[in-house]
Amino acid sequence: MSGKDRLKGEWDAFSLYVVRGDRHVKDVESLLLRIVKPKGALVSGRFRGAENLRKSLLPRLERYADVLAALRRK
C-alpha cells in the first residue's frame, strides 16, 4: 500500500464479510462506508446504476408521516 494511511490507529476491531463472486463487492463496500462513516475516509462510494430516489420518495414518505400523525392524535 502506497501513501500515508489516514486511518492508522483508528481501528480496534474489524468484521469479515464474504461476498461470493465479485459482482457486488464494490456495492457492499460503498454501503458499509456510508453506514460506518469512518474518520479520515475521503469518499463514501457510489453505487453503479443507482438513481437518487429522494425526489420521488420524499413526498410519499411525508404523506405517510401525515397519516401516522393523524392516527396518533386519535
N, C-alpha and C positions, 0 to 999 in steps of 0.2 A: 504494500500500500504506500503510495507516494503522498507527500504533503503532510501537513500538520493534522493530527487527529483532534478535532474540535470537541469531541465528546469524551476524551480520555479522562478517566477518573470519575465520570458521571454515572457509570453503571455499577450496580451492586447485585444484579440478578439478570437472568435472561430467560426467555421462553423459546421453545423449539416447536415449530410448526412444519409438518411435512405436507407439501403440495405435490400431488402426483402429476408428473409431466411438467412442462414449463409454460403452459398456456396462460395460467392465472397468477404466476409468481409476482409479476410486476404489479398487478391489481391488489394482491394481498399486501405487498409491501406499502403501496400507496395508502391503503386503508389503515394499516397499523400506524403509519406516520401521522395520519390525520387524527387518529384516536389518542395516541400517546403524546404527541407534540413535544418531542424531546428538545431540551435546551441545546442550542447550537446547530440544530438542523436548519439548513438554508432553504430547503424545498419540502413540500408536503406530498408531492407526487401527483400525477394525473392519471385518469382512467381513460384508456383507449376507447374511442367511440362514445364516450359518455356525453350526455347533454344536461344542461342546467335546467332542472325542473322547478326551480324556485318560483318563476313567474306563473307557471300553470298550477302548482300545488298550493302555494300560499293562500290564494283566495278560497280554495276548497277547505283548507285547514281552518281558516278564520271562520268560515261558515259553520263548521262543526264545533268550533270553540264557542260560538254564539249559542248554538243549540244546547251544548253541555251547560253553559252558564244559566240558561233559562231553566233547564231541568233541576239544577242545584237550588234555584230560588223557590221552587215549588215545595 
